[in-house]
Amino acid sequence: MKQAVLILSSEKIPQGKRPATPSEWNRLYQVADCYLDLGLRLEGTQRVLVGHLLRPEGAPGLGEPVLITLKKPDGSQLQKEITPNLPFQLPLEEGCGLELTLEGTTYWVPLPQSTA
């Protein structure tokens, strides 16, 4: 398993909170010749992971499905097949891990964790 390379990160800190407790964030990772654009959004009390797998225009097509796997703290997982350049979203629990399988290679995608 390889690790996705973090390229850019930004966080939105709610007023009155410690800097270690972002309520929303955005991150851009490089995975192979693609970029994974991820963000955390709050919809009411639900945390939602939103993203796009950005594939450069003119790049050769993918030969296999692209899979996002959300590994939950209880050991269960949620897997979703995604299409490059189209948005996706998944419910996100605290403590989840994320893997992306692209062209037969799995990438670990580190997610910020709240300390609140």
C-alpha positions as CSV (number, residue, x, y, z in Angstrom):
1,M,0.0,0.0,0.0
2,K,1.3,3.5,-0.9
3,Q,0.5,6.7,0.8
4,A,-1.3,9.6,-1.0
5,V,0.8,12.7,-1.1
6,L,-0.8,15.8,0.6
7,I,-0.4,18.8,-1.6
8,L,-2.7,21.4,-0.1
9,S,-4.7,21.7,3.1
10,S,-7.1,24.3,4.6
11,E,-9.4,24.2,7.6
12,K,-12.3,26.3,8.8
13,I,-12.2,26.8,12.6
14,P,-15.5,27.6,14.3
15,Q,-15.4,30.7,16.5
16,G,-14.5,30.1,20.1
17,K,-12.9,26.7,19.3
18,R,-9.4,25.6,19.7
19,P,-7.3,25.5,16.5
20,A,-7.1,21.6,16.8
21,T,-10.9,21.3,16.2
22,P,-11.7,22.2,12.6
23,S,-15.4,22.0,11.7
24,E,-14.7,21.8,8.0
25,W,-11.6,21.1,5.9
26,N,-10.3,20.7,2.3
27,R,-7.3,18.7,1.2
28,L,-5.8,17.9,-2.1
29,Y,-3.7,14.7,-2.5
30,Q,-1.8,13.3,-5.4
31,V,-2.4,9.6,-6.2
32,A,-0.5,8.3,-9.3
33,D,-1.2,10.7,-12.2
34,C,-4.5,11.9,-10.5
35,Y,-5.5,14.3,-7.8
36,L,-7.9,13.5,-5.0
37,D,-9.8,16.6,-3.9
38,L,-11.5,16.0,-0.5
39,G,-13.5,18.1,1.9
40,L,-15.4,17.7,5.1
41,R,-18.8,19.4,5.3
42,L,-21.3,19.6,8.1
43,E,-24.9,18.9,7.1
44,G,-26.8,19.5,10.4
45,T,-25.1,17.2,12.8
46,Q,-23.9,14.8,10.1
47,R,-20.3,14.9,8.8
48,V,-20.0,14.3,5.1
49,L,-16.9,13.6,3.1
50,V,-17.2,15.1,-0.4
51,G,-14.7,14.7,-3.1
52,H,-13.6,14.4,-6.8
53,L,-10.9,12.2,-8.3
54,L,-9.4,14.6,-10.8
55,R,-7.9,12.9,-13.8
56,P,-5.9,15.1,-16.3
57,E,-7.6,15.7,-19.6
58,G,-6.1,13.5,-22.3
59,A,-4.8,11.0,-19.8
60,P,-5.3,7.3,-20.7
61,G,-8.5,5.8,-19.3
62,L,-8.6,3.7,-16.3
63,G,-8.7,-0.1,-16.9
64,E,-10.3,-1.0,-13.6
65,P,-13.0,0.6,-11.4
66,V,-11.7,3.2,-8.9
67,L,-12.8,2.3,-5.4
68,I,-13.0,4.5,-2.3
69,T,-13.0,2.5,1.0
70,L,-14.0,4.2,4.2
71,K,-12.7,2.1,7.2
72,K,-14.8,2.7,10.2
73,P,-13.6,2.6,13.9
74,D,-15.8,-0.5,14.6
75,G,-13.9,-2.4,11.9
76,S,-16.7,-2.2,9.3
77,Q,-16.1,-0.5,6.0
78,L,-18.1,1.3,3.3
79,Q,-16.8,0.9,-0.3
80,K,-18.0,2.9,-3.2
81,E,-17.0,2.8,-6.9
82,I,-16.3,6.3,-8.2
83,T,-16.0,7.9,-11.6
84,P,-13.0,10.2,-12.3
85,N,-14.0,13.9,-12.6
86,L,-17.4,13.4,-11.1
87,P,-18.3,14.3,-7.4
88,F,-18.9,11.7,-4.7
89,Q,-19.9,11.9,-1.1
90,L,-19.9,9.6,1.9
91,P,-21.0,9.9,5.5
92,L,-18.0,10.3,7.8
93,E,-17.6,9.2,11.4
94,E,-14.9,10.3,13.7
95,G,-11.9,8.1,13.5
96,C,-12.5,6.7,10.0
97,G,-9.6,5.9,7.6
98,L,-9.7,6.2,3.9
99,E,-8.2,4.1,1.1
100,L,-8.3,4.7,-2.7
101,T,-7.7,1.8,-5.1
102,L,-6.6,3.1,-8.5
103,E,-5.3,0.9,-11.3
104,G,-4.6,-2.0,-9.0
105,T,-2.7,0.1,-6.4
106,T,-4.2,1.0,-3.0
107,Y,-3.3,4.4,-1.5
108,W,-3.8,5.3,2.2
109,V,-5.3,8.8,2.4
110,P,-4.8,10.4,5.8
111,L,-7.7,12.3,7.1
112,P,-7.6,15.1,9.8
113,Q,-9.1,13.9,13.1
114,S,-10.8,16.1,15.6
115,T,-9.5,16.2,19.1
116,A,-12.6,17.7,20.6
